[in-house]
Amino acid sequence: MKLATAVLFVLSLTGAAGAAGIDCLSCHAEKASAKKSVHGALACADCHAAIRAFPHPDKVAPVNCASCHAGNASALAQSVHAGAGGPTCLNCHGDPHSILPAKDSQSTTYPANLPRTCGSCHGNAQLAKQLGLQEVYSLYMDSIHGFALTRDGLLVAASCSSCHGSHDILSSKDPMSKTNHVNVPQTCGTCHAGPLRDYTSSIHGQMLQAAPEEAPVCTNCHTAHQIAKVGTAEWQMKTTATCGGCHKDEYATYRDTFHAQVSALGYQQTARCWDCHGHHDILPPSDPKSTVASGQLVSTCGKCHAGASASFVKYDPHADSHDAVHYPALHYSAVFMNLLLASVLGFFALHTLAWFIRSHSGGNAGTKPKESPPE
């Protein structure tokens, strides 16, 4: 041991200590994994720049990753993770002597491993509560993206960095953030190019250009992390209510229809909002290309109702009997039916009350008793 120390001391005098890393491993053998890491081509002193001699100084400055990774360090310093208590390079990349390239399946930043890496903080319910955040790891893992990535092994599936970025993660309130309300369609569109094209030309996409903060975007309908497969019965059953979050009047009138009442009984094969209005390519009825334009209704209704005619499509699924101005016939028919129902039930109630009073007040007293039969 004394001999090794003496050798290192001599090397330190010549400035060779740590030059190739071999001499450092004489004492720090547990760091041998560094040679297999992404930093394997570097010498120890390239990172531990403050250590140039042996014995080491008592107080050594921590390794500064920015000396090589200035761009990433600058992005991190501007990100939502910056500041005291935020994650450092090592929180995401792991042991500095064992960091592997992101393409390595053992790396903490490998696509299939990234959710678990981010989940070390964002899956901690106590930490999320402390910071006022939502615990999103479990939501993502149960989503269609989470299933595709971690269970099916599809590395092209969206992971945390696909939507939020890597080092330059910004608050969703920041206009430059990939998850800012206005930027969400473009973020999702990096994978879902077809839906983005349809959405951009739709009434919702037009609203995004005119009134960005009010227009619905992908996350309004699909949520941010708990994105479900749209073909499932669960998603189909609940999403009319999602549309109704914005279209309250239309949702109220839809709920009065046969379609909605059958849906409420649990039947999946019935018309819902998107069956008539489309999915991402929703257009106003005034647009001739809209699926609910007057010239398209026979075709739209005919998808379910074979033989639908011009007379058939005169049915209005959103007619409101409370609106006497726009739907006078329906309104006064409803008034008549309500009055008829009230009068029938009222008469029945009076008849029942009279019968009840008669039966409990000796109603048979005024009748002539029957004579006894002859012996």
C-alpha angles and dihedrals in degrees: 000000000000089000092052090049091050092050092050090048091053090048090051090055090054092047092242098114109118093000092125100011094240095104092048091057090059086079101017100050091149088069093062089109087074089080090063095044130093086266094054094116092058127088119236091249091056088074100021092053093158092062110076101137144038130272093042123236116264094241116038123185113242119256112276109218089188090071086079104012099048095147095051092043091052091049091049091050089057095043134096088259094062122110138044114333094018122125118276129212091272094053089067104026098040130215107012091223093052103042110142129196115268090248091062111098090222094055119110088228095049106124095247091048098042097085090056091048093051089040091064085080105015092047093054106100093193093051091045090053091047092052095039093246133134117250098241104164095085091045092054094046090055093047129096089254093051093049092048094049105038102027105029094034095230102157091190090066116108116270131178096282092048090069105022103034127235115264099354097063109156133189113269087240090064111096089222095053118113087225096049109126093249094048098047096093092054091046093052089040092065085078102017100052095156096053089044091055092050093044093050092058094041128095089259092052090049089052090053089060094046103036109010098181094051100044119099116241134187095285093053090065103024100030122230107266108002095063111166131203105266094220094065120105090232092058093043092051098051104037098079085066088052090057088045090060087078102019097052098158093046091047091051092053093043090056089061092058130094090245093059095042092052088048090052089057089060102261113143098191098079135098118277132175097283094046088068104024101035131239116264097349097065113159132182117262089248090066111088090217092057116112088228096048112122092250093052101045097091089055094043096049090039091067087077103013108056111209095025110170137194089267092050094056093054085086109108112212092193100047112138119213089199091064107082093174100058099025107031096154093051092043097053092041088056091047091051093048092048092050091046091050092047093049094048093047091043093052090046090050092050091047091050092047092050091048091049092051092047094049092052100042103059094270090176095059095097096051124096112253117240116255118247113259115257117266 
